[in-house]
Amino acid sequence: MEKELFELGEIVVTPGATELITQFGVLFVLNCHVSGNYGNVSEMDWKLNQWAISHGERIVSTYSGIWEKAVFVVTERDRSVTTVLLGEEY
């Protein structure tokens, strides 16, 4: 596992994400998310995520092209919960 840049808190996986990706897939995107690989985000969104880590704001990653639908990972600003969900559930 890569170095964790922030706390994930409680992990929640929505029904849609559970149906689409395996447990391994969930662990994969969580590991990417917490280590600063935010997936398919713009350069601006990457910079915003980096800023959010040190300023206590929400961190959002998007992983597309792996599965037939985009998967989002969202860590709330208080780091109490991280949610894995499909784009349509966002």
HTML snippet that shows the backbone in 3Dmol.js (N, CA, C, O; Angstrom):
<script src="https://3Dmol.org/build/3Dmol-min.js"></script>
<div id="view" style="width:600px;height:400px;position:relative"></div>
<script>
const pdb = `
ATOM      1  N   MET A   1       0.844  -1.180   0.000  1.00  0.00           N
ATOM      2  CA  MET A   1       0.000   0.000   0.000  1.00  0.00           C
ATOM      3  C   MET A   1       0.890   1.244   0.000  1.00  0.00           C
ATOM      4  O   MET A   1       1.898   1.304   0.704  1.00  0.00           O
ATOM      5  N   GLU A   2       0.506   2.211  -0.784  1.00  0.00           N
ATOM      6  CA  GLU A   2       1.224   3.483  -0.853  1.00  0.00           C
ATOM      7  C   GLU A   2       1.041   4.253   0.458  1.00  0.00           C
ATOM      8  O   GLU A   2       0.192   3.905   1.279  1.00  0.00           O
ATOM      9  N   LYS A   3       1.840   5.292   0.641  1.00  0.00           N
ATOM     10  CA  LYS A   3       1.726   6.149   1.820  1.00  0.00           C
ATOM     11  C   LYS A   3       0.354   6.825   1.830  1.00  0.00           C
ATOM     12  O   LYS A   3      -0.072   7.406   0.832  1.00  0.00           O
ATOM     13  N   GLU A   4      -0.318   6.740   2.956  1.00  0.00           N
ATOM     14  CA  GLU A   4      -1.630   7.373   3.091  1.00  0.00           C
ATOM     15  C   GLU A   4      -1.456   8.861   3.356  1.00  0.00           C
ATOM     16  O   GLU A   4      -0.742   9.255   4.277  1.00  0.00           O
ATOM     17  N   LEU A   5      -2.108   9.682   2.548  1.00  0.00           N
ATOM     18  CA  LEU A   5      -2.000  11.129   2.670  1.00  0.00           C
ATOM     19  C   LEU A   5      -3.041  11.724   3.608  1.00  0.00           C
ATOM     20  O   LEU A   5      -2.905  12.864   4.052  1.00  0.00           O
ATOM     21  N   PHE A   6      -4.093  10.943   3.912  1.00  0.00           N
ATOM     22  CA  PHE A   6      -5.175  11.423   4.773  1.00  0.00           C
ATOM     23  C   PHE A   6      -5.945  10.221   5.293  1.00  0.00           C
ATOM     24  O   PHE A   6      -5.792   9.107   4.790  1.00  0.00           O
ATOM     25  N   GLU A   7      -6.773  10.454   6.303  1.00  0.00           N
ATOM     26  CA  GLU A   7      -7.607   9.403   6.883  1.00  0.00           C
ATOM     27  C   GLU A   7      -8.849   9.192   6.018  1.00  0.00           C
ATOM     28  O   GLU A   7      -9.412  10.145   5.478  1.00  0.00           O
ATOM     29  N   LEU A   8      -9.264   7.948   5.894  1.00  0.00           N
ATOM     30  CA  LEU A   8     -10.463   7.626   5.119  1.00  0.00           C
ATOM     31  C   LEU A   8     -11.726   7.618   5.970  1.00  0.00           C
ATOM     32  O   LEU A   8     -12.821   7.816   5.443  1.00  0.00           O
ATOM     33  N   GLY A   9     -11.597   7.393   7.263  1.00  0.00           N
ATOM     34  CA  GLY A   9     -12.776   7.266   8.113  1.00  0.00           C
ATOM     35  C   GLY A   9     -13.514   5.970   7.802  1.00  0.00           C
ATOM     36  O   GLY A   9     -12.915   5.001   7.338  1.00  0.00           O
ATOM     37  N   GLU A  10     -14.805   5.961   8.058  1.00  0.00           N
ATOM     38  CA  GLU A  10     -15.645   4.798   7.747  1.00  0.00           C
ATOM     39  C   GLU A  10     -15.750   4.664   6.230  1.00  0.00           C
ATOM     40  O   GLU A  10     -15.887   5.663   5.523  1.00  0.00           O
ATOM     41  N   ILE A  11     -15.686   3.441   5.736  1.00  0.00           N
ATOM     42  CA  ILE A  11     -15.806   3.178   4.297  1.00  0.00           C
ATOM     43  C   ILE A  11     -17.238   2.750   3.994  1.00  0.00           C
ATOM     44  O   ILE A  11     -17.760   1.816   4.602  1.00  0.00           O
ATOM     45  N   VAL A  12     -17.864   3.442   3.049  1.00  0.00           N
ATOM     46  CA  VAL A  12     -19.218   3.108   2.600  1.00  0.00           C
ATOM     47  C   VAL A  12     -19.152   2.837   1.106  1.00  0.00           C
ATOM     48  O   VAL A  12     -18.588   3.626   0.348  1.00  0.00           O
ATOM     49  N   VAL A  13     -19.731   1.717   0.687  1.00  0.00           N
ATOM     50  CA  VAL A  13     -19.797   1.373  -0.735  1.00  0.00           C
ATOM     51  C   VAL A  13     -21.273   1.271  -1.098  1.00  0.00           C
ATOM     52  O   VAL A  13     -22.010   0.480  -0.509  1.00  0.00           O
ATOM     53  N   THR A  14     -21.699   2.067  -2.064  1.00  0.00           N
ATOM     54  CA  THR A  14     -23.112   2.088  -2.443  1.00  0.00           C
ATOM     55  C   THR A  14     -23.507   0.786  -3.141  1.00  0.00           C
ATOM     56  O   THR A  14     -22.642   0.057  -3.628  1.00  0.00           O
ATOM     57  N   PRO A  15     -24.807   0.491  -3.191  1.00  0.00           N
ATOM     58  CA  PRO A  15     -25.260  -0.725  -3.873  1.00  0.00           C
ATOM     59  C   PRO A  15     -24.803  -0.797  -5.333  1.00  0.00           C
ATOM     60  O   PRO A  15     -24.408  -1.864  -5.802  1.00  0.00           O
ATOM     61  N   GLY A  16     -24.853   0.316  -6.045  1.00  0.00           N
ATOM     62  CA  GLY A  16     -24.429   0.313  -7.445  1.00  0.00           C
ATOM     63  C   GLY A  16     -22.964  -0.027  -7.603  1.00  0.00           C
ATOM     64  O   GLY A  16     -22.593  -0.803  -8.483  1.00  0.00           O
ATOM     65  N   ALA A  17     -22.126   0.552  -6.751  1.00  0.00           N
ATOM     66  CA  ALA A  17     -20.691   0.262  -6.808  1.00  0.00           C
ATOM     67  C   ALA A  17     -20.418  -1.177  -6.403  1.00  0.00           C
ATOM     68  O   ALA A  17     -19.558  -1.836  -6.988  1.00  0.00           O
ATOM     69  N   THR A  18     -21.142  -1.668  -5.405  1.00  0.00           N
ATOM     70  CA  THR A  18     -20.976  -3.053  -4.969  1.00  0.00           C
ATOM     71  C   THR A  18     -21.296  -4.017  -6.101  1.00  0.00           C
ATOM     72  O   THR A  18     -20.612  -5.024  -6.284  1.00  0.00           O
ATOM     73  N   GLU A  19     -22.337  -3.702  -6.856  1.00  0.00           N
ATOM     74  CA  GLU A  19     -22.756  -4.557  -7.967  1.00  0.00           C
ATOM     75  C   GLU A  19     -21.735  -4.537  -9.107  1.00  0.00           C
ATOM     76  O   GLU A  19     -21.521  -5.553  -9.767  1.00  0.00           O
ATOM     77  N   LEU A  20     -21.106  -3.384  -9.336  1.00  0.00           N
ATOM     78  CA  LEU A  20     -20.211  -3.226 -10.481  1.00  0.00           C
ATOM     79  C   LEU A  20     -18.798  -3.739 -10.237  1.00  0.00           C
ATOM     80  O   LEU A  20     -18.228  -4.421 -11.088  1.00  0.00           O
ATOM     81  N   ILE A  21     -18.236  -3.414  -9.086  1.00  0.00           N
ATOM     82  CA  ILE A  21     -16.831  -3.763  -8.864  1.00  0.00           C
ATOM     83  C   ILE A  21     -16.690  -4.763  -7.723  1.00  0.00           C
ATOM     84  O   ILE A  21     -17.519  -4.810  -6.814  1.00  0.00           O
ATOM     85  N   THR A  22     -15.641  -5.549  -7.787  1.00  0.00           N
ATOM     86  CA  THR A  22     -15.384  -6.568  -6.774  1.00  0.00           C
ATOM     87  C   THR A  22     -14.786  -5.929  -5.526  1.00  0.00           C
ATOM     88  O   THR A  22     -14.477  -4.737  -5.510  1.00  0.00           O
ATOM     89  N   GLN A  23     -14.630  -6.735  -4.486  1.00  0.00           N
ATOM     90  CA  GLN A  23     -13.971  -6.253  -3.272  1.00  0.00           C
ATOM     91  C   GLN A  23     -12.551  -5.796  -3.605  1.00  0.00           C
ATOM     92  O   GLN A  23     -12.079  -4.795  -3.065  1.00  0.00           O
ATOM     93  N   PHE A  24     -11.869  -6.527  -4.492  1.00  0.00           N
ATOM     94  CA  PHE A  24     -10.532  -6.117  -4.921  1.00  0.00           C
ATOM     95  C   PHE A  24     -10.582  -4.750  -5.587  1.00  0.00           C
ATOM     96  O   PHE A  24      -9.708  -3.916  -5.354  1.00  0.00           O
ATOM     97  N   GLY A  25     -11.592  -4.513  -6.409  1.00  0.00           N
ATOM     98  CA  GLY A  25     -11.743  -3.221  -7.074  1.00  0.00           C
ATOM     99  C   GLY A  25     -11.931  -2.091  -6.083  1.00  0.00           C
ATOM    100  O   GLY A  25     -11.387  -1.002  -6.267  1.00  0.00           O
ATOM    101  N   VAL A  26     -12.698  -2.344  -5.032  1.00  0.00           N
ATOM    102  CA  VAL A  26     -12.902  -1.336  -3.987  1.00  0.00           C
ATOM    103  C   VAL A  26     -11.572  -1.030  -3.305  1.00  0.00           C
ATOM    104  O   VAL A  26     -11.224   0.136  -3.117  1.00  0.00           O
ATOM    105  N   LEU A  27     -10.832  -2.066  -2.935  1.00  0.00           N
ATOM    106  CA  LEU A  27      -9.531  -1.855  -2.294  1.00  0.00           C
ATOM    107  C   LEU A  27      -8.574  -1.118  -3.221  1.00  0.00           C
ATOM    108  O   LEU A  27      -7.807  -0.266  -2.774  1.00  0.00           O
ATOM    109  N   PHE A  28      -8.617  -1.443  -4.506  1.00  0.00           N
ATOM    110  CA  PHE A  28      -7.758  -0.787  -5.493  1.00  0.00           C
ATOM    111  C   PHE A  28      -8.035   0.714  -5.553  1.00  0.00           C
ATOM    112  O   PHE A  28      -7.106   1.515  -5.453  1.00  0.00           O
ATOM    113  N   VAL A  29      -9.304   1.108  -5.716  1.00  0.00           N
ATOM    114  CA  VAL A  29      -9.607   2.540  -5.835  1.00  0.00           C
ATOM    115  C   VAL A  29      -9.357   3.273  -4.516  1.00  0.00           C
ATOM    116  O   VAL A  29      -8.937   4.430  -4.531  1.00  0.00           O
ATOM    117  N   LEU A  30      -9.605   2.629  -3.389  1.00  0.00           N
ATOM    118  CA  LEU A  30      -9.320   3.271  -2.104  1.00  0.00           C
ATOM    119  C   LEU A  30      -7.827   3.511  -1.931  1.00  0.00           C
ATOM    120  O   LEU A  30      -7.416   4.575  -1.468  1.00  0.00           O
ATOM    121  N   ASN A  31      -7.009   2.521  -2.305  1.00  0.00           N
ATOM    122  CA  ASN A  31      -5.559   2.676  -2.213  1.00  0.00           C
ATOM    123  C   ASN A  31      -5.076   3.803  -3.121  1.00  0.00           C
ATOM    124  O   ASN A  31      -4.243   4.615  -2.718  1.00  0.00           O
ATOM    125  N   CYS A  32      -5.594   3.853  -4.338  1.00  0.00           N
ATOM    126  CA  CYS A  32      -5.226   4.944  -5.253  1.00  0.00           C
ATOM    127  C   CYS A  32      -5.626   6.291  -4.662  1.00  0.00           C
ATOM    128  O   CYS A  32      -4.819   7.219  -4.614  1.00  0.00           O
ATOM    129  N   HIS A  33      -6.857   6.391  -4.218  1.00  0.00           N
ATOM    130  CA  HIS A  33      -7.422   7.636  -3.682  1.00  0.00           C
ATOM    131  C   HIS A  33      -6.593   8.169  -2.516  1.00  0.00           C
ATOM    132  O   HIS A  33      -6.210   9.339  -2.511  1.00  0.00           O
ATOM    133  N   VAL A  34      -6.316   7.324  -1.535  1.00  0.00           N
ATOM    134  CA  VAL A  34      -5.640   7.765  -0.316  1.00  0.00           C
ATOM    135  C   VAL A  34      -4.158   8.066  -0.538  1.00  0.00           C
ATOM    136  O   VAL A  34      -3.527   8.725   0.289  1.00  0.00           O
ATOM    137  N   SER A  35      -3.604   7.585  -1.653  1.00  0.00           N
ATOM    138  CA  SER A  35      -2.181   7.830  -1.927  1.00  0.00           C
ATOM    139  C   SER A  35      -1.962   8.959  -2.930  1.00  0.00           C
ATOM    140  O   SER A  35      -0.824   9.223  -3.319  1.00  0.00           O
ATOM    141  N   GLY A  36      -3.039   9.630  -3.356  1.00  0.00           N
ATOM    142  CA  GLY A  36      -2.899  10.787  -4.232  1.00  0.00           C
ATOM    143  C   GLY A  36      -3.042  10.508  -5.711  1.00  0.00           C
ATOM    144  O   GLY A  36      -2.813  11.398  -6.530  1.00  0.00           O
ATOM    145  N   ASN A  37      -3.418   9.284  -6.074  1.00  0.00           N
ATOM    146  CA  ASN A  37      -3.743   8.971  -7.470  1.00  0.00           C
ATOM    147  C   ASN A  37      -5.257   9.113  -7.586  1.00  0.00           C
ATOM    148  O   ASN A  37      -6.006   8.191  -7.263  1.00  0.00           O
ATOM    149  N   TYR A  38      -5.692  10.273  -8.050  1.00  0.00           N
ATOM    150  CA  TYR A  38      -7.117  10.593  -8.065  1.00  0.00           C
ATOM    151  C   TYR A  38      -7.822  10.148  -9.334  1.00  0.00           C
ATOM    152  O   TYR A  38      -8.966  10.533  -9.576  1.00  0.00           O
ATOM    153  N   GLY A  39      -7.158   9.348 -10.141  1.00  0.00           N
ATOM    154  CA  GLY A  39      -7.791   8.797 -11.333  1.00  0.00           C
ATOM    155  C   GLY A  39      -7.895   9.808 -12.455  1.00  0.00           C
ATOM    156  O   GLY A  39      -6.949  10.542 -12.741  1.00  0.00           O
ATOM    157  N   ASN A  40      -9.053   9.834 -13.084  1.00  0.00           N
ATOM    158  CA  ASN A  40      -9.301  10.665 -14.267  1.00  0.00           C
ATOM    159  C   ASN A  40      -9.866  12.025 -13.865  1.00  0.00           C
ATOM    160  O   ASN A  40     -11.032  12.323 -14.123  1.00  0.00           O
ATOM    161  N   VAL A  41      -9.035  12.840 -13.235  1.00  0.00           N
ATOM    162  CA  VAL A  41      -9.454  14.193 -12.874  1.00  0.00           C
ATOM    163  C   VAL A  41      -8.589  15.189 -13.642  1.00  0.00           C
ATOM    164  O   VAL A  41      -7.483  14.866 -14.077  1.00  0.00           O
ATOM    165  N   SER A  42      -9.103  16.381 -13.798  1.00  0.00           N
ATOM    166  CA  SER A  42      -8.343  17.434 -14.479  1.00  0.00           C
ATOM    167  C   SER A  42      -7.161  17.863 -13.601  1.00  0.00           C
ATOM    168  O   SER A  42      -7.105  17.548 -12.412  1.00  0.00           O
ATOM    169  N   GLU A  43      -6.234  18.577 -14.206  1.00  0.00           N
ATOM    170  CA  GLU A  43      -5.102  19.095 -13.435  1.00  0.00           C
ATOM    171  C   GLU A  43      -5.594  20.008 -12.311  1.00  0.00           C
ATOM    172  O   GLU A  43      -5.062  19.975 -11.201  1.00  0.00           O
ATOM    173  N   MET A  44      -6.602  20.814 -12.600  1.00  0.00           N
ATOM    174  CA  MET A  44      -7.167  21.711 -11.582  1.00  0.00           C
ATOM    175  C   MET A  44      -7.777  20.914 -10.429  1.00  0.00           C
ATOM    176  O   MET A  44      -7.566  21.253  -9.264  1.00  0.00           O
ATOM    177  N   ASP A  45      -8.535  19.854 -10.744  1.00  0.00           N
ATOM    178  CA  ASP A  45      -9.130  19.036  -9.687  1.00  0.00           C
ATOM    179  C   ASP A  45      -8.055  18.329  -8.869  1.00  0.00           C
ATOM    180  O   ASP A  45      -8.205  18.167  -7.658  1.00  0.00           O
ATOM    181  N   TRP A  46      -6.962  17.903  -9.529  1.00  0.00           N
ATOM    182  CA  TRP A  46      -5.851  17.279  -8.808  1.00  0.00           C
ATOM    183  C   TRP A  46      -5.270  18.283  -7.815  1.00  0.00           C
ATOM    184  O   TRP A  46      -5.024  17.943  -6.657  1.00  0.00           O
ATOM    185  N   LYS A  47      -5.053  19.513  -8.264  1.00  0.00           N
ATOM    186  CA  LYS A  47      -4.516  20.560  -7.383  1.00  0.00           C
ATOM    187  C   LYS A  47      -5.486  20.874  -6.246  1.00  0.00           C
ATOM    188  O   LYS A  47      -5.067  21.086  -5.109  1.00  0.00           O
ATOM    189  N   LEU A  48      -6.778  20.902  -6.553  1.00  0.00           N
ATOM    190  CA  LEU A  48      -7.780  21.139  -5.506  1.00  0.00           C
ATOM    191  C   LEU A  48      -7.761  20.031  -4.458  1.00  0.00           C
ATOM    192  O   LEU A  48      -7.874  20.303  -3.263  1.00  0.00           O
ATOM    193  N   ASN A  49      -7.617  18.784  -4.903  1.00  0.00           N
ATOM    194  CA  ASN A  49      -7.525  17.667  -3.958  1.00  0.00           C
ATOM    195  C   ASN A  49      -6.287  17.806  -3.077  1.00  0.00           C
ATOM    196  O   ASN A  49      -6.358  17.586  -1.868  1.00  0.00           O
ATOM    197  N   GLN A  50      -5.156  18.171  -3.675  1.00  0.00           N
ATOM    198  CA  GLN A  50      -3.933  18.347  -2.888  1.00  0.00           C
ATOM    199  C   GLN A  50      -4.128  19.461  -1.855  1.00  0.00           C
ATOM    200  O   GLN A  50      -3.707  19.324  -0.707  1.00  0.00           O
ATOM    201  N   TRP A  51      -4.756  20.544  -2.258  1.00  0.00           N
ATOM    202  CA  TRP A  51      -5.048  21.646  -1.350  1.00  0.00           C
ATOM    203  C   TRP A  51      -6.013  21.185  -0.253  1.00  0.00           C
ATOM    204  O   TRP A  51      -5.848  21.535   0.916  1.00  0.00           O
ATOM    205  N   ALA A  52      -7.015  20.403  -0.640  1.00  0.00           N
ATOM    206  CA  ALA A  52      -8.031  19.935   0.305  1.00  0.00           C
ATOM    207  C   ALA A  52      -7.437  19.079   1.416  1.00  0.00           C
ATOM    208  O   ALA A  52      -7.929  19.095   2.544  1.00  0.00           O
ATOM    209  N   ILE A  53      -6.389  18.336   1.106  1.00  0.00           N
ATOM    210  CA  ILE A  53      -5.752  17.491   2.118  1.00  0.00           C
ATOM    211  C   ILE A  53      -5.260  18.339   3.284  1.00  0.00           C
ATOM    212  O   ILE A  53      -5.488  17.994   4.443  1.00  0.00           O
ATOM    213  N   SER A  54      -4.595  19.432   2.989  1.00  0.00           N
ATOM    214  CA  SER A  54      -4.015  20.256   4.056  1.00  0.00           C
ATOM    215  C   SER A  54      -4.977  21.298   4.621  1.00  0.00           C
ATOM    216  O   SER A  54      -4.681  21.931   5.634  1.00  0.00           O
ATOM    217  N   HIS A  55      -6.120  21.476   3.975  1.00  0.00           N
ATOM    218  CA  HIS A  55      -7.071  22.484   4.434  1.00  0.00           C
ATOM    219  C   HIS A  55      -8.403  21.895   4.906  1.00  0.00           C
ATOM    220  O   HIS A  55      -9.366  22.631   5.121  1.00  0.00           O
ATOM    221  N   GLY A  56      -8.455  20.594   5.065  1.00  0.00           N
ATOM    222  CA  GLY A  56      -9.647  19.962   5.618  1.00  0.00           C
ATOM    223  C   GLY A  56     -10.886  20.065   4.760  1.00  0.00           C
ATOM    224  O   GLY A  56     -11.988  20.259   5.273  1.00  0.00           O
ATOM    225  N   GLU A  57     -10.712  19.937   3.459  1.00  0.00           N
ATOM    226  CA  GLU A  57     -11.860  19.973   2.549  1.00  0.00           C
ATOM    227  C   GLU A  57     -12.095  18.590   1.938  1.00  0.00           C
ATOM    228  O   GLU A  57     -11.294  17.674   2.124  1.00  0.00           O
ATOM    229  N   ARG A  58     -13.190  18.455   1.215  1.00  0.00           N
ATOM    230  CA  ARG A  58     -13.580  17.190   0.595  1.00  0.00           C
ATOM    231  C   ARG A  58     -12.610  16.818  -0.527  1.00  0.00           C
ATOM    232  O   ARG A  58     -12.138  17.683  -1.264  1.00  0.00           O
ATOM    233  N   ILE A  59     -12.319  15.518  -0.648  1.00  0.00           N
ATOM    234  CA  ILE A  59     -11.406  14.993  -1.665  1.00  0.00           C
ATOM    235  C   ILE A  59     -12.208  14.057  -2.561  1.00  0.00           C
ATOM    236  O   ILE A  59     -12.893  13.156  -2.077  1.00  0.00           O
ATOM    237  N   VAL A  60     -12.116  14.279  -3.883  1.00  0.00           N
ATOM    238  CA  VAL A  60     -12.914  13.504  -4.838  1.00  0.00           C
ATOM    239  C   VAL A  60     -12.007  12.913  -5.908  1.00  0.00           C
ATOM    240  O   VAL A  60     -11.213  13.621  -6.527  1.00  0.00           O
ATOM    241  N   SER A  61     -12.134  11.603  -6.116  1.00  0.00           N
ATOM    242  CA  SER A  61     -11.424  10.903  -7.188  1.00  0.00           C
ATOM    243  C   SER A  61     -12.437  10.301  -8.145  1.00  0.00           C
ATOM    244  O   SER A  61     -13.560   9.979  -7.757  1.00  0.00           O
ATOM    245  N   THR A  62     -12.028  10.151  -9.403  1.00  0.00           N
ATOM    246  CA  THR A  62     -12.878   9.545 -10.425  1.00  0.00           C
ATOM    247  C   THR A  62     -12.063   8.514 -11.186  1.00  0.00           C
ATOM    248  O   THR A  62     -10.980   8.819 -11.687  1.00  0.00           O
ATOM    249  N   TYR A  63     -12.574   7.307 -11.274  1.00  0.00           N
ATOM    250  CA  TYR A  63     -11.896   6.235 -12.002  1.00  0.00           C
ATOM    251  C   TYR A  63     -12.821   5.755 -13.113  1.00  0.00           C
ATOM    252  O   TYR A  63     -13.884   5.188 -12.856  1.00  0.00           O
ATOM    253  N   SER A  64     -12.402   5.990 -14.345  1.00  0.00           N
ATOM    254  CA  SER A  64     -13.206   5.558 -15.494  1.00  0.00           C
ATOM    255  C   SER A  64     -12.310   4.813 -16.466  1.00  0.00           C
ATOM    256  O   SER A  64     -11.089   4.965 -16.458  1.00  0.00           O
ATOM    257  N   GLY A  65     -12.943   4.005 -17.300  1.00  0.00           N
ATOM    258  CA  GLY A  65     -12.198   3.217 -18.266  1.00  0.00           C
ATOM    259  C   GLY A  65     -11.782   1.858 -17.736  1.00  0.00           C
ATOM    260  O   GLY A  65     -11.315   1.013 -18.500  1.00  0.00           O
ATOM    261  N   ILE A  66     -11.944   1.637 -16.448  1.00  0.00           N
ATOM    262  CA  ILE A  66     -11.633   0.335 -15.853  1.00  0.00           C
ATOM    263  C   ILE A  66     -12.873  -0.551 -15.920  1.00  0.00           C
ATOM    264  O   ILE A  66     -12.808  -1.712 -16.324  1.00  0.00           O
ATOM    265  N   TRP A  67     -13.994   0.020 -15.518  1.00  0.00           N
ATOM    266  CA  TRP A  67     -15.282  -0.664 -15.559  1.00  0.00           C
ATOM    267  C   TRP A  67     -16.154   0.042 -16.577  1.00  0.00           C
ATOM    268  O   TRP A  67     -15.765   1.082 -17.107  1.00  0.00           O
ATOM    269  N   GLU A  68     -17.323  -0.502 -16.858  1.00  0.00           N
ATOM    270  CA  GLU A  68     -18.189   0.112 -17.870  1.00  0.00           C
ATOM    271  C   GLU A  68     -18.819   1.422 -17.409  1.00  0.00           C
ATOM    272  O   GLU A  68     -19.392   2.149 -18.221  1.00  0.00           O
ATOM    273  N   LYS A  69     -18.720   1.732 -16.121  1.00  0.00           N
ATOM    274  CA  LYS A  69     -19.226   3.000 -15.587  1.00  0.00           C
ATOM    275  C   LYS A  69     -18.146   3.639 -14.717  1.00  0.00           C
ATOM    276  O   LYS A  69     -17.290   2.950 -14.164  1.00  0.00           O
ATOM    277  N   ALA A  70     -18.199   4.958 -14.606  1.00  0.00           N
ATOM    278  CA  ALA A  70     -17.242   5.674 -13.758  1.00  0.00           C
ATOM    279  C   ALA A  70     -17.519   5.389 -12.281  1.00  0.00           C
ATOM    280  O   ALA A  70     -18.668   5.302 -11.849  1.00  0.00           O
ATOM    281  N   VAL A  71     -16.441   5.249 -11.530  1.00  0.00           N
ATOM    282  CA  VAL A  71     -16.522   5.043 -10.088  1.00  0.00           C
ATOM    283  C   VAL A  71     -15.908   6.265  -9.404  1.00  0.00           C
ATOM    284  O   VAL A  71     -14.794   6.680  -9.725  1.00  0.00           O
ATOM    285  N   PHE A  72     -16.651   6.828  -8.463  1.00  0.00           N
ATOM    286  CA  PHE A  72     -16.173   7.973  -7.698  1.00  0.00           C
ATOM    287  C   PHE A  72     -15.804   7.523  -6.292  1.00  0.00           C
ATOM    288  O   PHE A  72     -16.409   6.604  -5.742  1.00  0.00           O
ATOM    289  N   VAL A  73     -14.810   8.179  -5.724  1.00  0.00           N
ATOM    290  CA  VAL A  73     -14.456   7.989  -4.318  1.00  0.00           C
ATOM    291  C   VAL A  73     -14.435   9.379  -3.692  1.00  0.00           C
ATOM    292  O   VAL A  73     -13.728  10.272  -4.159  1.00  0.00           O
ATOM    293  N   VAL A  74     -15.214   9.548  -2.633  1.00  0.00           N
ATOM    294  CA  VAL A  74     -15.354  10.859  -1.999  1.00  0.00           C
ATOM    295  C   VAL A  74     -15.061  10.728  -0.505  1.00  0.00           C
ATOM    296  O   VAL A  74     -15.719   9.967   0.206  1.00  0.00           O
ATOM    297  N   THR A  75     -14.066  11.480  -0.045  1.00  0.00           N
ATOM    298  CA  THR A  75     -13.779  11.562   1.388  1.00  0.00           C
ATOM    299  C   THR A  75     -14.289  12.905   1.883  1.00  0.00           C
ATOM    300  O   THR A  75     -13.920  13.958   1.362  1.00  0.00           O
ATOM    301  N   GLU A  76     -15.140  12.853   2.894  1.00  0.00           N
ATOM    302  CA  GLU A  76     -15.749  14.077   3.421  1.00  0.00           C
ATOM    303  C   GLU A  76     -14.717  14.940   4.128  1.00  0.00           C
ATOM    304  O   GLU A  76     -13.673  14.455   4.565  1.00  0.00           O
ATOM    305  N   ARG A  77     -15.019  16.206   4.230  1.00  0.00           N
ATOM    306  CA  ARG A  77     -14.054  17.178   4.752  1.00  0.00           C
ATOM    307  C   ARG A  77     -13.596  16.878   6.169  1.00  0.00           C
ATOM    308  O   ARG A  77     -12.456  17.182   6.519  1.00  0.00           O
ATOM    309  N   ASP A  78     -14.465  16.283   7.002  1.00  0.00           N
ATOM    310  CA  ASP A  78     -14.052  15.962   8.370  1.00  0.00           C
ATOM    311  C   ASP A  78     -13.361  14.603   8.468  1.00  0.00           C
ATOM    312  O   ASP A  78     -12.991  14.164   9.557  1.00  0.00           O
ATOM    313  N   ARG A  79     -13.191  13.940   7.323  1.00  0.00           N
ATOM    314  CA  ARG A  79     -12.506  12.638   7.213  1.00  0.00           C
ATOM    315  C   ARG A  79     -13.222  11.533   7.995  1.00  0.00           C
ATOM    316  O   ARG A  79     -12.609  10.527   8.354  1.00  0.00           O
ATOM    317  N   SER A  80     -14.500  11.720   8.254  1.00  0.00           N
ATOM    318  CA  SER A  80     -15.265  10.728   9.004  1.00  0.00           C
ATOM    319  C   SER A  80     -15.743   9.580   8.132  1.00  0.00           C
ATOM    320  O   SER A  80     -15.977   8.479   8.629  1.00  0.00           O
ATOM    321  N   VAL A  81     -15.890   9.828   6.838  1.00  0.00           N
ATOM    322  CA  VAL A  81     -16.414   8.792   5.945  1.00  0.00           C
ATOM    323  C   VAL A  81     -15.865   8.989   4.535  1.00  0.00           C
ATOM    324  O   VAL A  81     -15.677  10.110   4.063  1.00  0.00           O
ATOM    325  N   THR A  82     -15.616   7.859   3.886  1.00  0.00           N
ATOM    326  CA  THR A  82     -15.255   7.841   2.468  1.00  0.00           C
ATOM    327  C   THR A  82     -16.255   6.943   1.770  1.00  0.00           C
ATOM    328  O   THR A  82     -16.499   5.816   2.202  1.00  0.00           O
ATOM    329  N   THR A  83     -16.835   7.445   0.686  1.00  0.00           N
ATOM    330  CA  THR A  83     -17.861   6.713  -0.045  1.00  0.00           C
ATOM    331  C   THR A  83     -17.358   6.338  -1.428  1.00  0.00           C
ATOM    332  O   THR A  83     -16.789   7.166  -2.139  1.00  0.00           O
ATOM    333  N   VAL A  84     -17.574   5.074  -1.804  1.00  0.00           N
ATOM    334  CA  VAL A  84     -17.294   4.584  -3.156  1.00  0.00           C
ATOM    335  C   VAL A  84     -18.649   4.452  -3.834  1.00  0.00           C
ATOM    336  O   VAL A  84     -19.526   3.739  -3.347  1.00  0.00           O
ATOM    337  N   LEU A  85     -18.819   5.148  -4.969  1.00  0.00           N
ATOM    338  CA  LEU A  85     -20.122   5.158  -5.628  1.00  0.00           C
ATOM    339  C   LEU A  85     -19.968   5.327  -7.128  1.00  0.00           C
ATOM    340  O   LEU A  85     -18.908   5.708  -7.623  1.00  0.00           O
ATOM    341  N   LEU A  86     -21.040   5.038  -7.837  1.00  0.00           N
ATOM    342  CA  LEU A  86     -21.059   5.242  -9.279  1.00  0.00           C
ATOM    343  C   LEU A  86     -21.369   6.699  -9.583  1.00  0.00           C
ATOM    344  O   LEU A  86     -21.968   7.402  -8.769  1.00  0.00           O
ATOM    345  N   GLY A  87     -20.955   7.142 -10.761  1.00  0.00           N
ATOM    346  CA  GLY A  87     -21.233   8.507 -11.177  1.00  0.00           C
ATOM    347  C   GLY A  87     -22.707   8.843 -11.120  1.00  0.00           C
ATOM    348  O   GLY A  87     -23.080   9.953 -10.739  1.00  0.00           O
ATOM    349  N   GLU A  88     -23.547   7.896 -11.497  1.00  0.00           N
ATOM    350  CA  GLU A  88     -24.994   8.145 -11.494  1.00  0.00           C
ATOM    351  C   GLU A  88     -25.563   8.228 -10.076  1.00  0.00           C
ATOM    352  O   GLU A  88     -26.680   8.711  -9.892  1.00  0.00           O
ATOM    353  N   GLU A  89     -24.821   7.771  -9.084  1.00  0.00           N
ATOM    354  CA  GLU A  89     -25.258   7.849  -7.690  1.00  0.00           C
ATOM    355  C   GLU A  89     -24.702   9.098  -6.995  1.00  0.00           C
ATOM    356  O   GLU A  89     -25.047   9.378  -5.848  1.00  0.00           O
ATOM    357  N   TYR A  90     -23.856   9.832  -7.684  1.00  0.00           N
ATOM    358  CA  TYR A  90     -23.159  10.983  -7.092  1.00  0.00           C
ATOM    359  C   TYR A  90     -24.087  12.166  -6.927  1.00  0.00           C
ATOM    360  O   TYR A  90     -23.667  13.217  -6.443  1.00  0.00           O
TER     361      TYR A  90
END
`;
const viewer = $3Dmol.createViewer("view");
viewer.addModel(pdb, "pdb");
viewer.setStyle({}, {cartoon: {color: "spectrum"}});
viewer.zoomTo();
viewer.render();
</script>
